[in-house]
Amino acid sequence: MRKSLYYLITFFVILTTVLVLKPAFAADDVTTTQEEAKTDEVMVDQGTTETVIDDHTTLSENRYFDLTLERGPQTPFGQYVPYTLTVTPHLDSSRTQILWNMPTTLEAYPKHKEFVSLEKDQTYVFEGRIKPLRGGIYDFSISVISWQYDTNYTNSVGDNVVFNDSLVFQPVSSYYNWMNVLKFGLFFVGFAIAVVVAVIVIKKYTKKAKKWLTPPSW
């Protein structure tokens, strides 16, 4: 029994190692038809300037709203990618709509109300996350719209994301790899505990069953 349990544990250690390393070294090819940006600062439309601060942060500014969108590392628990949207309005807006504009291959999960009230020159932070449904290269945006009595004012900020066929964000972050190790580690520990408990229960009740099924000697 101990020898079988040893081989079983060894098998799951090897299996866990393979599953953890697979996403990081996946050879899924993702093709793109989009041109790479030639500059960090582009004019989205008249009066709006978009600046790429770094690989995971974009700033969009106009006369109505300053928007900063920051992407966090993907988690292997559900394949979600978290985002933080920072909004600084340059006008009072009692009815402000925040829209996540997604392609059909992405799902958005905002952690805020769709309509909020904002005050001029105050800074507000909103959070949400997205989840890929299929591998590929996608663009999405978040729009902030101030609905006024006779008109509306808006600004938007977006991001470009790449997922392989395993729905893993590219390039793979070290955070994702470590969390993947934790994920399969927890799975392995839970399975090992279940095996040990099953062995104990089977041994305990096997003796009772044998005693109960043994016919009495006359």
DRENPA-3360 file (N, C-alpha, C; in nm, 2 decimals, always signed):
BEGIN
1 = MRKSLYYL = +0.08/-0.12/+0.00/+0.00/+0.00/+0.00/+0.09/+0.13/+0.00 ~ +0.19/+0.13/+0.08/+0.28/+0.25/+0.09/+0.35/+0.26/-0.04 ~ +0.39/+0.15/-0.10/+0.47/+0.16/-0.23/+0.38/+0.21/-0.34 ~ +0.25/+0.17/-0.34/+0.16/+0.22/-0.44/+0.13/+0.37/-0.42 ~ +0.12/+0.41/-0.30/+0.10/+0.55/-0.27/+0.21/+0.64/-0.31 ~ +0.34/+0.58/-0.29/+0.46/+0.65/-0.33/+0.46/+0.68/-0.48 ~ +0.43/+0.57/-0.56/+0.43/+0.58/-0.70/+0.32/+0.68/-0.75 ~ +0.21/+0.68/-0.68/+0.10/+0.77/-0.72/+0.14/+0.92/-0.69;
9 = ITFFVILT = +0.20/+0.94/-0.58/+0.24/+1.08/-0.55/+0.35/+1.12/-0.65 ~ +0.44/+1.04/-0.68/+0.55/+1.07/-0.78/+0.49/+1.10/-0.91 ~ +0.39/+1.03/-0.96/+0.32/+1.05/-1.09/+0.26/+1.19/-1.09 ~ +0.19/+1.23/-0.98/+0.12/+1.36/-0.98/+0.22/+1.48/-0.97 ~ +0.34/+1.45/-0.90/+0.44/+1.56/-0.90/+0.49/+1.59/-1.04 ~ +0.51/+1.48/-1.12/+0.56/+1.50/-1.26/+0.45/+1.56/-1.34 ~ +0.32/+1.52/-1.33/+0.21/+1.57/-1.40/+0.19/+1.72/-1.37 ~ +0.21/+1.76/-1.24/+0.19/+1.90/-1.20/+0.30/+1.98/-1.27;
17 = TVLVLKPA = +0.42/+1.93/-1.27/+0.54/+2.01/-1.33/+0.51/+2.03/-1.48 ~ +0.46/+1.93/-1.55/+0.43/+1.95/-1.69/+0.32/+2.05/-1.72 ~ +0.21/+2.04/-1.64/+0.10/+2.13/-1.65/+0.14/+2.28/-1.62 ~ +0.23/+2.30/-1.52/+0.27/+2.43/-1.49/+0.35/+2.50/-1.59 ~ +0.44/+2.42/-1.65/+0.54/+2.47/-1.75/+0.48/+2.49/-1.89 ~ +0.37/+2.42/-1.92/+0.31/+2.42/-2.05/+0.27/+2.56/-2.10 ~ +0.19/+2.64/-2.01/+0.15/+2.77/-2.06/+0.27/+2.86/-2.09 ~ +0.37/+2.85/-2.01/+0.49/+2.94/-2.03/+0.56/+2.91/-2.16;
25 = FAADDVTT = +0.56/+2.79/-2.20/+0.64/+2.75/-2.31/+0.55/+2.71/-2.43 ~ +0.43/+2.74/-2.42/+0.34/+2.71/-2.53/+0.38/+2.77/-2.66 ~ +0.37/+2.69/-2.77/+0.42/+2.73/-2.90/+0.30/+2.77/-2.99 ~ +0.19/+2.81/-2.92/+0.08/+2.86/-3.00/+0.11/+2.98/-3.08 ~ +0.09/+2.98/-3.21/+0.13/+3.10/-3.29/+0.01/+3.19/-3.29 ~ +0.03/+3.32/-3.27/-0.07/+3.42/-3.28/-0.03/+3.52/-3.39 ~ -0.11/+3.53/-3.49/-0.07/+3.62/-3.60/-0.14/+3.75/-3.59 ~ -0.09/+3.86/-3.64/-0.15/+3.99/-3.63/-0.14/+4.06/-3.77;
33 = TQEEAKTD = -0.24/+4.14/-3.79/-0.25/+4.22/-3.91/-0.24/+4.36/-3.88 ~ -0.22/+4.39/-3.75/-0.21/+4.53/-3.71/-0.07/+4.58/-3.71 ~ -0.05/+4.71/-3.75/+0.08/+4.77/-3.75/+0.12/+4.81/-3.61 ~ +0.25/+4.80/-3.58/+0.30/+4.85/-3.45/+0.30/+5.00/-3.45 ~ +0.27/+5.05/-3.33/+0.27/+5.20/-3.32/+0.41/+5.25/-3.34 ~ +0.43/+5.36/-3.41/+0.56/+5.42/-3.44/+0.60/+5.53/-3.34 ~ +0.50/+5.56/-3.26/+0.53/+5.67/-3.16/+0.45/+5.64/-3.03 ~ +0.49/+5.69/-2.92/+0.42/+5.67/-2.79/+0.30/+5.76/-2.78;
41 = EVMVDQGT = +0.30/+5.87/-2.86/+0.19/+5.97/-2.84/+0.12/+5.99/-2.97 ~ -0.01/+5.97/-2.97/-0.09/+5.99/-3.09/-0.21/+6.07/-3.06 ~ -0.26/+6.13/-3.17/-0.39/+6.21/-3.15/-0.50/+6.12/-3.19 ~ -0.59/+6.09/-3.09/-0.70/+6.00/-3.12/-0.81/+6.08/-3.20 ~ -0.84/+6.20/-3.16/-0.92/+6.28/-3.24/-0.88/+6.43/-3.20 ~ -0.95/+6.52/-3.26/-0.91/+6.66/-3.23/-0.93/+6.69/-3.08 ~ -0.83/+6.73/-3.01/-0.83/+6.77/-2.87/-0.81/+6.66/-2.78 ~ -0.79/+6.54/-2.83/-0.76/+6.42/-2.74/-0.62/+6.37/-2.77;
49 = TETVIDDH = -0.54/+6.35/-2.66/-0.40/+6.29/-2.68/-0.39/+6.17/-2.60 ~ -0.34/+6.06/-2.66/-0.32/+5.93/-2.60/-0.17/+5.90/-2.59 ~ -0.13/+5.87/-2.46/+0.01/+5.85/-2.44/+0.03/+5.71/-2.38 ~ +0.12/+5.63/-2.43/+0.16/+5.50/-2.38/+0.27/+5.52/-2.28 ~ +0.23/+5.51/-2.15/+0.33/+5.53/-2.04/+0.43/+5.42/-2.03 ~ +0.38/+5.30/-2.03/+0.46/+5.18/-2.03/+0.38/+5.06/-2.10 ~ +0.44/+4.94/-2.08/+0.37/+4.83/-2.15/+0.23/+4.80/-2.10 ~ +0.20/+4.84/-1.98/+0.07/+4.81/-1.93/-0.01/+4.93/-1.88;
57 = TTLSENRY = +0.03/+5.05/-1.92/-0.04/+5.17/-1.87/-0.06/+5.27/-1.99 ~ -0.18/+5.32/-2.01/-0.21/+5.42/-2.12/-0.28/+5.53/-2.06 ~ -0.25/+5.65/-2.10/-0.31/+5.78/-2.06/-0.38/+5.85/-2.18 ~ -0.51/+5.89/-2.16/-0.58/+5.96/-2.26/-0.63/+6.09/-2.20 ~ -0.60/+6.20/-2.26/-0.64/+6.33/-2.21/-0.72/+6.41/-2.31 ~ -0.82/+6.48/-2.27/-0.89/+6.58/-2.35/-0.95/+6.69/-2.25 ~ -1.03/+6.78/-2.31/-1.08/+6.89/-2.22/-1.18/+6.85/-2.13 ~ -1.23/+6.72/-2.14/-1.34/+6.68/-2.05/-1.30/+6.58/-1.94;
65 = FDLTLERG = -1.21/+6.48/-1.98/-1.17/+6.38/-1.89/-1.02/+6.34/-1.92 ~ -0.95/+6.32/-1.81/-0.82/+6.25/-1.82/-0.84/+6.11/-1.77 ~ -0.80/+6.01/-1.85/-0.82/+5.87/-1.82/-0.69/+5.80/-1.82 ~ -0.67/+5.72/-1.72/-0.55/+5.63/-1.71/-0.59/+5.49/-1.70 ~ -0.55/+5.40/-1.79/-0.59/+5.26/-1.78/-0.47/+5.18/-1.76 ~ -0.47/+5.10/-1.65/-0.35/+5.02/-1.61/-0.39/+4.87/-1.60 ~ -0.31/+4.79/-1.67/-0.34/+4.65/-1.67/-0.26/+4.57/-1.57 ~ -0.32/+4.48/-1.49/-0.25/+4.40/-1.40/-0.22/+4.26/-1.46;
73 = PQTPFGQY = -0.14/+4.18/-1.39/-0.11/+4.05/-1.44/-0.22/+3.95/-1.44 ~ -0.23/+3.87/-1.54/-0.33/+3.77/-1.55/-0.32/+3.66/-1.44 ~ -0.43/+3.61/-1.39/-0.43/+3.51/-1.29/-0.48/+3.38/-1.35 ~ -0.42/+3.26/-1.32/-0.46/+3.14/-1.37/-0.59/+3.09/-1.32 ~ -0.64/+3.15/-1.21/-0.77/+3.11/-1.15/-0.88/+3.18/-1.23 ~ -0.92/+3.12/-1.34/-1.03/+3.18/-1.42/-0.98/+3.25/-1.54 ~ -0.85/+3.27/-1.55/-0.78/+3.34/-1.67/-0.82/+3.49/-1.68 ~ -0.86/+3.55/-1.57/-0.90/+3.69/-1.57/-0.77/+3.78/-1.58;
81 = VPYTLTVT = -0.79/+3.90/-1.64/-0.69/+4.00/-1.65/-0.75/+4.13/-1.58 ~ -0.70/+4.18/-1.47/-0.75/+4.29/-1.40/-0.71/+4.42/-1.46 ~ -0.80/+4.52/-1.45/-0.77/+4.66/-1.50/-0.81/+4.76/-1.39 ~ -0.74/+4.87/-1.39/-0.77/+4.99/-1.30/-0.78/+5.11/-1.39 ~ -0.90/+5.17/-1.38/-0.93/+5.30/-1.46/-0.93/+5.41/-1.36 ~ -0.84/+5.51/-1.39/-0.84/+5.63/-1.31/-0.90/+5.75/-1.39 ~ -0.99/+5.82/-1.33/-1.07/+5.92/-1.40/-1.05/+6.05/-1.33 ~ -1.01/+6.16/-1.40/-1.01/+6.29/-1.35/-1.09/+6.38/-1.44;
89 = PHLDSSRT = -1.22/+6.42/-1.40/-1.30/+6.50/-1.49/-1.27/+6.65/-1.48 ~ -1.28/+6.72/-1.59/-1.26/+6.86/-1.59/-1.39/+6.94/-1.60 ~ -1.50/+6.87/-1.55/-1.63/+6.93/-1.54/-1.71/+6.85/-1.44 ~ -1.81/+6.92/-1.39/-1.90/+6.85/-1.30/-2.00/+6.77/-1.38 ~ -2.01/+6.64/-1.34/-2.10/+6.55/-1.42/-2.18/+6.46/-1.32 ~ -2.30/+6.50/-1.30/-2.39/+6.42/-1.21/-2.43/+6.29/-1.27 ~ -2.43/+6.28/-1.40/-2.47/+6.15/-1.46/-2.36/+6.11/-1.56 ~ -2.27/+6.03/-1.52/-2.15/+5.99/-1.60/-2.16/+5.84/-1.62;
97 = QILWNMPT = -2.16/+5.80/-1.75/-2.16/+5.66/-1.79/-2.03/+5.60/-1.82 ~ -2.00/+5.48/-1.76/-1.87/+5.42/-1.79/-1.90/+5.29/-1.87 ~ -1.85/+5.28/-1.99/-1.89/+5.17/-2.08/-1.76/+5.09/-2.11 ~ -1.76/+4.96/-2.10/-1.66/+4.87/-2.14/-1.70/+4.82/-2.28 ~ -1.62/+4.86/-2.38/-1.66/+4.83/-2.52/-1.57/+4.71/-2.56 ~ -1.63/+4.59/-2.57/-1.56/+4.47/-2.59/-1.60/+4.40/-2.72 ~ -1.50/+4.33/-2.79/-1.54/+4.24/-2.90/-1.61/+4.12/-2.84 ~ -1.67/+4.04/-2.93/-1.74/+3.92/-2.88/-1.65/+3.81/-2.82;
105 = TLEAYPKH = -1.52/+3.83/-2.85/-1.42/+3.72/-2.80/-1.37/+3.76/-2.66 ~ -1.41/+3.87/-2.60/-1.37/+3.91/-2.46/-1.50/+3.93/-2.38 ~ -1.49/+3.90/-2.25/-1.60/+3.93/-2.16/-1.55/+4.03/-2.06 ~ -1.63/+4.13/-2.02/-1.59/+4.23/-1.92/-1.67/+4.21/-1.80 ~ -1.60/+4.23/-1.68/-1.66/+4.22/-1.55/-1.63/+4.35/-1.47 ~ -1.70/+4.46/-1.49/-1.68/+4.58/-1.42/-1.71/+4.56/-1.27 ~ -1.63/+4.63/-1.18/-1.66/+4.62/-1.04/-1.72/+4.76/-0.99 ~ -1.79/+4.82/-1.08/-1.85/+4.96/-1.05/-1.98/+4.97/-1.11;
113 = KEFVSLEK = -2.06/+5.07/-1.07/-2.19/+5.10/-1.13/-2.17/+5.16/-1.27 ~ -2.26/+5.14/-1.36/-2.25/+5.19/-1.50/-2.26/+5.34/-1.49 ~ -2.35/+5.40/-1.41/-2.36/+5.54/-1.40/-2.32/+5.59/-1.26 ~ -2.23/+5.69/-1.26/-2.18/+5.75/-1.14/-2.18/+5.90/-1.15 ~ -2.16/+5.96/-1.03/-2.16/+6.11/-1.02/-2.01/+6.15/-1.00 ~ -1.96/+6.25/-1.08/-1.83/+6.29/-1.07/-1.82/+6.44/-1.05 ~ -1.72/+6.49/-0.97/-1.70/+6.63/-0.95/-1.57/+6.68/-1.02 ~ -1.58/+6.80/-1.06/-1.46/+6.86/-1.14/-1.33/+6.85/-1.06;
121 = DQTYVFEG = -1.23/+6.81/-1.13/-1.09/+6.80/-1.08/-1.07/+6.71/-0.96 ~ -1.16/+6.62/-0.94/-1.14/+6.51/-0.84/-1.10/+6.39/-0.91 ~ -1.03/+6.30/-0.84/-0.97/+6.18/-0.90/-1.05/+6.06/-0.85 ~ -1.10/+5.97/-0.94/-1.17/+5.86/-0.91/-1.11/+5.73/-0.97 ~ -1.12/+5.62/-0.89/-1.06/+5.50/-0.94/-1.17/+5.39/-0.95 ~ -1.17/+5.32/-1.07/-1.27/+5.22/-1.09/-1.19/+5.09/-1.14 ~ -1.24/+4.98/-1.10/-1.18/+4.85/-1.13/-1.27/+4.76/-1.21 ~ -1.21/+4.67/-1.28/-1.28/+4.57/-1.35/-1.18/+4.46/-1.40;
129 = RIKPLRGG = -1.23/+4.36/-1.47/-1.14/+4.26/-1.53/-1.21/+4.21/-1.66 ~ -1.12/+4.15/-1.74/-1.17/+4.09/-1.86/-1.13/+3.94/-1.87 ~ -1.20/+3.87/-1.95/-1.17/+3.72/-1.96/-1.18/+3.69/-2.11 ~ -1.07/+3.62/-2.17/-1.07/+3.58/-2.31/-1.16/+3.46/-2.33 ~ -1.23/+3.46/-2.44/-1.31/+3.34/-2.48/-1.24/+3.26/-2.59 ~ -1.15/+3.32/-2.66/-1.08/+3.26/-2.77/-0.94/+3.33/-2.79 ~ -0.84/+3.25/-2.82/-0.71/+3.31/-2.85/-0.71/+3.40/-2.96 ~ -0.62/+3.50/-2.96/-0.61/+3.60/-3.07/-0.55/+3.73/-3.02;
137 = IYDFSISV = -0.56/+3.83/-3.11/-0.52/+3.97/-3.08/-0.64/+4.06/-3.08 ~ -0.67/+4.13/-2.98/-0.79/+4.21/-2.97/-0.76/+4.35/-2.91 ~ -0.84/+4.44/-2.96/-0.85/+4.58/-2.91/-0.98/+4.60/-2.84 ~ -0.98/+4.67/-2.73/-1.10/+4.71/-2.66/-1.08/+4.85/-2.60 ~ -1.19/+4.91/-2.56/-1.18/+5.05/-2.50/-1.28/+5.06/-2.39 ~ -1.25/+5.16/-2.31/-1.35/+5.20/-2.20/-1.38/+5.35/-2.22 ~ -1.51/+5.38/-2.24/-1.56/+5.51/-2.26/-1.62/+5.57/-2.14 ~ -1.59/+5.70/-2.11/-1.65/+5.78/-2.00/-1.73/+5.89/-2.06;
145 = ISWQYDTN = -1.86/+5.89/-2.04/-1.95/+5.98/-2.11/-2.03/+6.07/-2.00 ~ -2.02/+6.20/-2.02/-2.09/+6.29/-1.93/-2.22/+6.33/-2.00 ~ -2.33/+6.28/-1.95/-2.46/+6.31/-2.01/-2.52/+6.44/-1.96 ~ -2.53/+6.54/-2.04/-2.58/+6.68/-2.00/-2.72/+6.70/-2.06 ~ -2.77/+6.81/-2.02/-2.91/+6.84/-2.06/-2.93/+6.84/-2.21 ~ -2.85/+6.90/-2.29/-2.86/+6.92/-2.43/-2.75/+6.86/-2.51 ~ -2.65/+6.79/-2.45/-2.54/+6.73/-2.52/-2.47/+6.63/-2.43 ~ -2.36/+6.58/-2.48/-2.28/+6.49/-2.39/-2.13/+6.51/-2.43;
153 = YTNSVGDN = -2.04/+6.48/-2.33/-1.90/+6.49/-2.35/-1.84/+6.36/-2.31 ~ -1.73/+6.32/-2.39/-1.68/+6.19/-2.37/-1.53/+6.19/-2.39 ~ -1.47/+6.08/-2.34/-1.33/+6.04/-2.37/-1.32/+5.89/-2.35 ~ -1.22/+5.83/-2.41/-1.21/+5.69/-2.40/-1.06/+5.65/-2.40 ~ -1.03/+5.54/-2.35/-0.89/+5.48/-2.34/-0.90/+5.33/-2.36 ~ -0.80/+5.28/-2.43/-0.81/+5.13/-2.46/-0.68/+5.06/-2.44 ~ -0.68/+4.93/-2.48/-0.57/+4.85/-2.47/-0.57/+4.74/-2.58 ~ -0.45/+4.69/-2.61/-0.44/+4.58/-2.71/-0.39/+4.46/-2.63;
161 = VVFNDSLV = -0.46/+4.35/-2.65/-0.42/+4.23/-2.57/-0.40/+4.11/-2.67 ~ -0.31/+4.02/-2.63/-0.28/+3.90/-2.70/-0.29/+3.78/-2.62 ~ -0.37/+3.68/-2.66/-0.39/+3.55/-2.59/-0.35/+3.44/-2.68 ~ -0.28/+3.34/-2.63/-0.25/+3.22/-2.71/-0.37/+3.13/-2.71 ~ -0.36/+3.01/-2.77/-0.48/+2.92/-2.78/-0.52/+2.86/-2.65 ~ -0.43/+2.87/-2.55/-0.46/+2.83/-2.41/-0.52/+2.94/-2.33 ~ -0.55/+3.05/-2.39/-0.61/+3.17/-2.33/-0.51/+3.23/-2.23 ~ -0.38/+3.22/-2.25/-0.28/+3.28/-2.16/-0.23/+3.41/-2.22;
169 = FQPVSSYY = -0.23/+3.52/-2.15/-0.19/+3.65/-2.20/-0.04/+3.64/-2.24 ~ -0.01/+3.70/-2.35/+0.13/+3.71/-2.40/+0.19/+3.85/-2.39 ~ +0.31/+3.86/-2.35/+0.40/+3.76/-2.30/+0.36/+3.72/-2.16 ~ +0.39/+3.59/-2.12/+0.35/+3.54/-1.99/+0.43/+3.61/-1.88 ~ +0.36/+3.65/-1.77/+0.43/+3.72/-1.66/+0.48/+3.62/-1.56 ~ +0.58/+3.66/-1.48/+0.63/+3.57/-1.38/+0.53/+3.55/-1.27 ~ +0.44/+3.65/-1.25/+0.33/+3.63/-1.15/+0.24/+3.52/-1.19 ~ +0.20/+3.51/-1.32/+0.12/+3.40/-1.37/+0.18/+3.27/-1.35;
177 = NWMNVLKF = +0.31/+3.26/-1.38/+0.38/+3.13/-1.36/+0.38/+3.09/-1.21 ~ +0.41/+3.18/-1.12/+0.41/+3.15/-0.98/+0.27/+3.11/-0.93 ~ +0.17/+3.19/-0.97/+0.03/+3.15/-0.93/-0.01/+3.02/-0.99 ~ +0.04/+2.99/-1.11/+0.01/+2.86/-1.17/+0.07/+2.74/-1.08 ~ +0.19/+2.77/-1.03/+0.26/+2.67/-0.94/+0.17/+2.65/-0.82 ~ +0.12/+2.76/-0.76/+0.04/+2.76/-0.64/-0.09/+2.68/-0.67 ~ -0.15/+2.71/-0.79/-0.28/+2.65/-0.83/-0.26/+2.50/-0.83 ~ -0.16/+2.45/-0.90/-0.15/+2.30/-0.91/-0.09/+2.24/-0.78;
185 = GLFFVGFA = -0.02/+2.33/-0.70/+0.03/+2.28/-0.57/-0.09/+2.25/-0.48 ~ -0.18/+2.35/-0.48/-0.30/+2.33/-0.40/-0.38/+2.21/-0.44 ~ -0.39/+2.19/-0.57/-0.46/+2.07/-0.63/-0.40/+1.94/-0.58 ~ -0.26/+1.94/-0.59/-0.19/+1.82/-0.55/-0.20/+1.79/-0.40 ~ -0.19/+1.90/-0.32/-0.21/+1.88/-0.17/-0.35/+1.83/-0.14 ~ -0.45/+1.89/-0.20/-0.58/+1.84/-0.18/-0.60/+1.69/-0.22 ~ -0.55/+1.66/-0.34/-0.56/+1.52/-0.39/-0.49/+1.42/-0.29 ~ -0.37/+1.46/-0.25/-0.29/+1.38/-0.16/-0.36/+1.35/-0.03;
193 = IAVVVAVI = -0.42/+1.46/+0.03/-0.50/+1.45/+0.15/-0.62/+1.35/+0.13 ~ -0.69/+1.37/+0.01/-0.80/+1.28/-0.02/-0.76/+1.14/-0.03 ~ -0.64/+1.11/-0.09/-0.59/+0.97/-0.10/-0.56/+0.91/+0.04 ~ -0.49/+0.99/+0.12/-0.46/+0.94/+0.26/-0.59/+0.91/+0.34 ~ -0.69/+1.01/+0.33/-0.81/+0.98/+0.40/-0.88/+0.86/+0.35 ~ -0.88/+0.84/+0.22/-0.95/+0.73/+0.16/-0.88/+0.60/+0.20 ~ -0.75/+0.60/+0.21/-0.68/+0.48/+0.25/-0.71/+0.44/+0.40 ~ -0.71/+0.54/+0.48/-0.74/+0.52/+0.62/-0.89/+0.47/+0.64;
201 = VIKKYTKK = -0.98/+0.53/+0.57/-1.12/+0.49/+0.58/-1.14/+0.35/+0.53 ~ -1.07/+0.32/+0.41/-1.09/+0.18/+0.36/-1.03/+0.08/+0.45 ~ -0.91/+0.10/+0.51/-0.85/+0.01/+0.60/-0.94/-0.01/+0.72 ~ -1.00/+0.10/+0.77/-1.08/+0.09/+0.89/-1.21/+0.01/+0.87 ~ -1.28/+0.04/+0.76/-1.40/-0.03/+0.74/-1.39/-0.16/+0.67 ~ -1.27/-0.19/+0.61/-1.25/-0.32/+0.56/-1.25/-0.43/+0.67 ~ -1.18/-0.39/+0.78/-1.17/-0.49/+0.89/-1.31/-0.51/+0.95 ~ -1.39/-0.40/+0.96/-1.53/-0.42/+1.01/-1.62/-0.50/+0.92;
209 = AKKWLTPP = -1.60/-0.47/+0.79/-1.68/-0.55/+0.69/-1.64/-0.70/+0.69 ~ -1.51/-0.73/+0.70/-1.47/-0.87/+0.70/-1.53/-0.94/+0.83 ~ -1.53/-0.87/+0.94/-1.58/-0.92/+1.07/-1.73/-0.94/+1.06 ~ -1.80/-0.85/+0.99/-1.94/-0.85/+0.98/-1.99/-0.96/+0.88 ~ -1.91/-0.98/+0.77/-1.94/-1.08/+0.67/-1.90/-1.22/+0.71 ~ -1.81/-1.24/+0.81/-1.76/-1.37/+0.84/-1.87/-1.44/+0.92 ~ -1.91/-1.56/+0.87/-2.02/-1.63/+0.94/-1.98/-1.68/+1.08 ~ -2.07/-1.69/+1.17/-2.03/-1.73/+1.30/-2.00/-1.88/+1.30;
217 = SW = -1.90/-1.91/+1.39/-1.86/-2.06/+1.40/-1.95/-2.12/+1.51 ~ -2.01/-2.24/+1.47/-2.11/-2.31/+1.56/-2.03/-2.41/+1.64;
% end
